[in-house]
Amino acid sequence: MRSARTNRAARIATGILFTICLAAGGCSHGEAPGSYPAVNQAQCLPANIILLDQSGKKIALDSLRGKPVLVDFIYANCTSTCPLLTQKMTAIAKLLGPALGTKVIIVSFTIDPLHDGPPELAKYAERMGANDPGWIFLTGTPAQIAQVLAIYGLKIGHAPDGSIMHMTAAYLLGPNGRQLRQYDGLEVSAQTVVNDIDRASAQG
């Protein structure tokens, strides 16, 4: 079990990682807490990456284009930050109702591909009540996951005890696969994200 000191260090390092990630965007007056303008114009759903979902089905990232996509990063063995982040996504899913899957997709990428195969992700989704249609958990080889993270300007970090450090960053992609908003997934409210999704859906 991770010590309290290590937990604090991991959370601090995570905060630093997220701050660096958002530094280019700054903090604009009038923005909702935990919500920031997108600064990354990269294609986040490229055609050359094919991953596996929690059922073992192959998913080409570019096949997800066409509707807004809400993205976060978790791993199945996480017992602290990841469940909190997934709970936030669950709250968003409940507010979306039938729009989830028809008008928007949630994608949760594992950051522990060595241990998170489809069965592990399926168990995590079931445990967290994240089995809604339109919510996809994705895994792949370490090289593929590193490629995905690089698109977002992220890297997998490790705490002093060797455990994986948490990522609280989340992103809203437009139907074209490019970022519209970026979030601190723990700080932003579910309603703020849903409002952004509604605007993105209306714009088409």
Contacts in CASP RR format, 6 or more apart in sequence:
PFRMAT RR
TARGET T0000
AUTHOR 0000-0000-0000
METHOD contacts of the structure
MODEL  1
MRSARTNRAARIATGILFTICLAAGGCSHGEAPGSYPAVNQAQCLPANII
LLDQSGKKIALDSLRGKPVLVDFIYANCTSTCPLLTQKMTAIAKLLGPAL
GTKVIIVSFTIDPLHDGPPELAKYAERMGANDPGWIFLTGTPAQIAQVLA
IYGLKIGHAPDGSIMHMTAAYLLGPNGRQLRQYDGLEVSAQTVVNDIDRA
SAQG
2 10 0 8 1.000
2 159 0 8 1.000
2 161 0 8 1.000
2 163 0 8 1.000
3 161 0 8 1.000
6 159 0 8 1.000
6 160 0 8 1.000
6 161 0 8 1.000
6 163 0 8 1.000
7 80 0 8 1.000
9 159 0 8 1.000
9 160 0 8 1.000
10 159 0 8 1.000
10 163 0 8 1.000
10 165 0 8 1.000
10 166 0 8 1.000
11 81 0 8 1.000
11 166 0 8 1.000
13 157 0 8 1.000
13 159 0 8 1.000
13 165 0 8 1.000
14 81 0 8 1.000
14 165 0 8 1.000
14 166 0 8 1.000
14 167 0 8 1.000
14 168 0 8 1.000
15 168 0 8 1.000
17 154 0 8 1.000
17 157 0 8 1.000
17 165 0 8 1.000
17 167 0 8 1.000
18 167 0 8 1.000
18 168 0 8 1.000
18 169 0 8 1.000
18 184 0 8 1.000
21 152 0 8 1.000
21 153 0 8 1.000
21 154 0 8 1.000
21 169 0 8 1.000
21 182 0 8 1.000
22 36 0 8 1.000
22 39 0 8 1.000
22 169 0 8 1.000
22 182 0 8 1.000
22 184 0 8 1.000
24 39 0 8 1.000
25 36 0 8 1.000
25 37 0 8 1.000
25 39 0 8 1.000
26 36 0 8 1.000
27 36 0 8 1.000
28 36 0 8 1.000
28 37 0 8 1.000
31 37 0 8 1.000
32 188 0 8 1.000
32 189 0 8 1.000
32 192 0 8 1.000
33 187 0 8 1.000
33 188 0 8 1.000
33 189 0 8 1.000
33 192 0 8 1.000
34 183 0 8 1.000
34 184 0 8 1.000
34 185 0 8 1.000
34 187 0 8 1.000
34 188 0 8 1.000
34 192 0 8 1.000
35 181 0 8 1.000
35 182 0 8 1.000
35 183 0 8 1.000
35 188 0 8 1.000
35 192 0 8 1.000
35 193 0 8 1.000
35 196 0 8 1.000
36 181 0 8 1.000
36 182 0 8 1.000
36 183 0 8 1.000
36 184 0 8 1.000
37 181 0 8 1.000
37 182 0 8 1.000
38 171 0 8 1.000
38 172 0 8 1.000
38 178 0 8 1.000
38 179 0 8 1.000
38 180 0 8 1.000
38 181 0 8 1.000
38 182 0 8 1.000
39 179 0 8 1.000
39 182 0 8 1.000
40 151 0 8 1.000
40 152 0 8 1.000
40 153 0 8 1.000
40 179 0 8 1.000
40 182 0 8 1.000
41 178 0 8 1.000
41 179 0 8 1.000
42 151 0 8 1.000
42 152 0 8 1.000
42 178 0 8 1.000
42 179 0 8 1.000
43 151 0 8 1.000
43 177 0 8 1.000
43 178 0 8 1.000
44 61 0 8 1.000
44 69 0 8 1.000
44 71 0 8 1.000
44 151 0 8 1.000
44 152 0 8 1.000
44 171 0 8 1.000
44 173 0 8 1.000
44 177 0 8 1.000
44 178 0 8 1.000
44 179 0 8 1.000
45 61 0 8 1.000
45 62 0 8 1.000
45 64 0 8 1.000
45 65 0 8 1.000
45 69 0 8 1.000
45 173 0 8 1.000
45 177 0 8 1.000
46 61 0 8 1.000
46 62 0 8 1.000
46 151 0 8 1.000
47 60 0 8 1.000
47 61 0 8 1.000
47 62 0 8 1.000
49 60 0 8 1.000
49 61 0 8 1.000
49 144 0 8 1.000
49 147 0 8 1.000
49 148 0 8 1.000
50 58 0 8 1.000
50 59 0 8 1.000
50 60 0 8 1.000
50 61 0 8 1.000
51 58 0 8 1.000
51 59 0 8 1.000
51 61 0 8 1.000
51 109 0 8 1.000
51 138 0 8 1.000
51 139 0 8 1.000
51 140 0 8 1.000
51 144 0 8 1.000
51 148 0 8 1.000
52 58 0 8 1.000
52 59 0 8 1.000
52 117 0 8 1.000
52 118 0 8 1.000
52 138 0 8 1.000
52 139 0 8 1.000
52 140 0 8 1.000
53 59 0 8 1.000
53 118 0 8 1.000
53 121 0 8 1.000
53 136 0 8 1.000
53 137 0 8 1.000
53 138 0 8 1.000
54 118 0 8 1.000
54 121 0 8 1.000
54 122 0 8 1.000
54 125 0 8 1.000
54 136 0 8 1.000
54 137 0 8 1.000
55 118 0 8 1.000
55 122 0 8 1.000
56 118 0 8 1.000
59 136 0 8 1.000
59 138 0 8 1.000
61 148 0 8 1.000
64 105 0 8 1.000
64 107 0 8 1.000
64 136 0 8 1.000
64 177 0 8 1.000
65 175 0 8 1.000
65 176 0 8 1.000
65 177 0 8 1.000
66 175 0 8 1.000
66 176 0 8 1.000
66 177 0 8 1.000
67 101 0 8 1.000
67 103 0 8 1.000
67 104 0 8 1.000
67 105 0 8 1.000
67 175 0 8 1.000
67 201 0 8 1.000
68 103 0 8 1.000
68 104 0 8 1.000
68 105 0 8 1.000
68 172 0 8 1.000
68 173 0 8 1.000
68 174 0 8 1.000
68 175 0 8 1.000
68 180 0 8 1.000
68 197 0 8 1.000
68 200 0 8 1.000
68 201 0 8 1.000
69 104 0 8 1.000
69 105 0 8 1.000
69 106 0 8 1.000
69 107 0 8 1.000
69 172 0 8 1.000
69 173 0 8 1.000
69 174 0 8 1.000
69 177 0 8 1.000
70 89 0 8 1.000
70 92 0 8 1.000
70 104 0 8 1.000
70 105 0 8 1.000
70 106 0 8 1.000
70 107 0 8 1.000
70 170 0 8 1.000
70 171 0 8 1.000
70 172 0 8 1.000
70 173 0 8 1.000
70 193 0 8 1.000
70 197 0 8 1.000
71 106 0 8 1.000
71 107 0 8 1.000
71 108 0 8 1.000
71 109 0 8 1.000
71 152 0 8 1.000
71 170 0 8 1.000
71 171 0 8 1.000
71 172 0 8 1.000
71 173 0 8 1.000
72 85 0 8 1.000
72 86 0 8 1.000
72 89 0 8 1.000
72 106 0 8 1.000
72 107 0 8 1.000
72 108 0 8 1.000
72 109 0 8 1.000
72 167 0 8 1.000
72 169 0 8 1.000
72 170 0 8 1.000
72 171 0 8 1.000
72 185 0 8 1.000
73 108 0 8 1.000
73 109 0 8 1.000
73 110 0 8 1.000
73 111 0 8 1.000
73 149 0 8 1.000
73 154 0 8 1.000
73 167 0 8 1.000
73 169 0 8 1.000
74 82 0 8 1.000
74 85 0 8 1.000
74 86 0 8 1.000
74 108 0 8 1.000
74 109 0 8 1.000
74 110 0 8 1.000
74 111 0 8 1.000
74 124 0 8 1.000
74 137 0 8 1.000
75 82 0 8 1.000
75 110 0 8 1.000
75 111 0 8 1.000
75 112 0 8 1.000
75 115 0 8 1.000
75 116 0 8 1.000
75 164 0 8 1.000
76 110 0 8 1.000
76 112 0 8 1.000
76 115 0 8 1.000
76 116 0 8 1.000
76 120 0 8 1.000
76 121 0 8 1.000
76 123 0 8 1.000
76 124 0 8 1.000
77 112 0 8 1.000
77 115 0 8 1.000
77 116 0 8 1.000
78 164 0 8 1.000
78 166 0 8 1.000
80 166 0 8 1.000
81 166 0 8 1.000
81 168 0 8 1.000
81 186 0 8 1.000
82 166 0 8 1.000
83 128 0 8 1.000
84 186 0 8 1.000
85 166 0 8 1.000
85 168 0 8 1.000
85 170 0 8 1.000
85 185 0 8 1.000
85 186 0 8 1.000
86 108 0 8 1.000
86 124 0 8 1.000
86 128 0 8 1.000
86 130 0 8 1.000
87 128 0 8 1.000
88 185 0 8 1.000
88 186 0 8 1.000
88 188 0 8 1.000
88 190 0 8 1.000
89 106 0 8 1.000
89 108 0 8 1.000
89 130 0 8 1.000
89 135 0 8 1.000
89 170 0 8 1.000
90 128 0 8 1.000
90 129 0 8 1.000
90 130 0 8 1.000
91 190 0 8 1.000
92 106 0 8 1.000
92 190 0 8 1.000
92 193 0 8 1.000
92 194 0 8 1.000
93 100 0 8 1.000
93 106 0 8 1.000
93 130 0 8 1.000
93 132 0 8 1.000
93 135 0 8 1.000
94 190 0 8 1.000
95 190 0 8 1.000
95 191 0 8 1.000
95 194 0 8 1.000
96 103 0 8 1.000
96 104 0 8 1.000
96 194 0 8 1.000
96 197 0 8 1.000
99 197 0 8 1.000
99 201 0 8 1.000
100 106 0 8 1.000
100 132 0 8 1.000
100 133 0 8 1.000
100 134 0 8 1.000
100 135 0 8 1.000
101 132 0 8 1.000
101 133 0 8 1.000
101 134 0 8 1.000
101 135 0 8 1.000
103 197 0 8 1.000
103 201 0 8 1.000
104 197 0 8 1.000
104 200 0 8 1.000
104 201 0 8 1.000
105 134 0 8 1.000
105 135 0 8 1.000
105 136 0 8 1.000
106 132 0 8 1.000
106 134 0 8 1.000
106 135 0 8 1.000
106 136 0 8 1.000
107 135 0 8 1.000
107 136 0 8 1.000
107 137 0 8 1.000
107 138 0 8 1.000
108 121 0 8 1.000
108 130 0 8 1.000
108 135 0 8 1.000
108 136 0 8 1.000
108 137 0 8 1.000
108 138 0 8 1.000
109 137 0 8 1.000
109 138 0 8 1.000
109 139 0 8 1.000
109 145 0 8 1.000
109 148 0 8 1.000
109 149 0 8 1.000
110 116 0 8 1.000
110 117 0 8 1.000
110 121 0 8 1.000
110 137 0 8 1.000
110 138 0 8 1.000
110 139 0 8 1.000
110 140 0 8 1.000
110 145 0 8 1.000
111 145 0 8 1.000
111 149 0 8 1.000
111 156 0 8 1.000
111 164 0 8 1.000
111 167 0 8 1.000
112 164 0 8 1.000
113 139 0 8 1.000
113 140 0 8 1.000
113 141 0 8 1.000
113 142 0 8 1.000
113 144 0 8 1.000
113 145 0 8 1.000
114 142 0 8 1.000
116 124 0 8 1.000
116 139 0 8 1.000
117 139 0 8 1.000
117 140 0 8 1.000
118 139 0 8 1.000
121 137 0 8 1.000
121 138 0 8 1.000
121 139 0 8 1.000
122 137 0 8 1.000
124 130 0 8 1.000
124 137 0 8 1.000
125 131 0 8 1.000
125 135 0 8 1.000
125 137 0 8 1.000
130 137 0 8 1.000
139 145 0 8 1.000
145 156 0 8 1.000
146 155 0 8 1.000
146 156 0 8 1.000
149 155 0 8 1.000
149 156 0 8 1.000
152 169 0 8 1.000
152 171 0 8 1.000
154 167 0 8 1.000
154 169 0 8 1.000
156 164 0 8 1.000
156 165 0 8 1.000
157 164 0 8 1.000
157 165 0 8 1.000
158 164 0 8 1.000
158 165 0 8 1.000
159 165 0 8 1.000
168 184 0 8 1.000
168 185 0 8 1.000
168 186 0 8 1.000
168 187 0 8 1.000
169 182 0 8 1.000
169 183 0 8 1.000
169 184 0 8 1.000
169 185 0 8 1.000
170 182 0 8 1.000
170 183 0 8 1.000
170 184 0 8 1.000
170 185 0 8 1.000
170 188 0 8 1.000
170 193 0 8 1.000
171 179 0 8 1.000
171 181 0 8 1.000
171 182 0 8 1.000
171 183 0 8 1.000
172 179 0 8 1.000
172 180 0 8 1.000
172 181 0 8 1.000
172 182 0 8 1.000
172 183 0 8 1.000
172 193 0 8 1.000
172 196 0 8 1.000
172 197 0 8 1.000
172 200 0 8 1.000
173 179 0 8 1.000
173 180 0 8 1.000
174 180 0 8 1.000
174 200 0 8 1.000
175 200 0 8 1.000
175 204 0 8 1.000
180 196 0 8 1.000
180 200 0 8 1.000
181 193 0 8 1.000
181 196 0 8 1.000
183 193 0 8 1.000
END
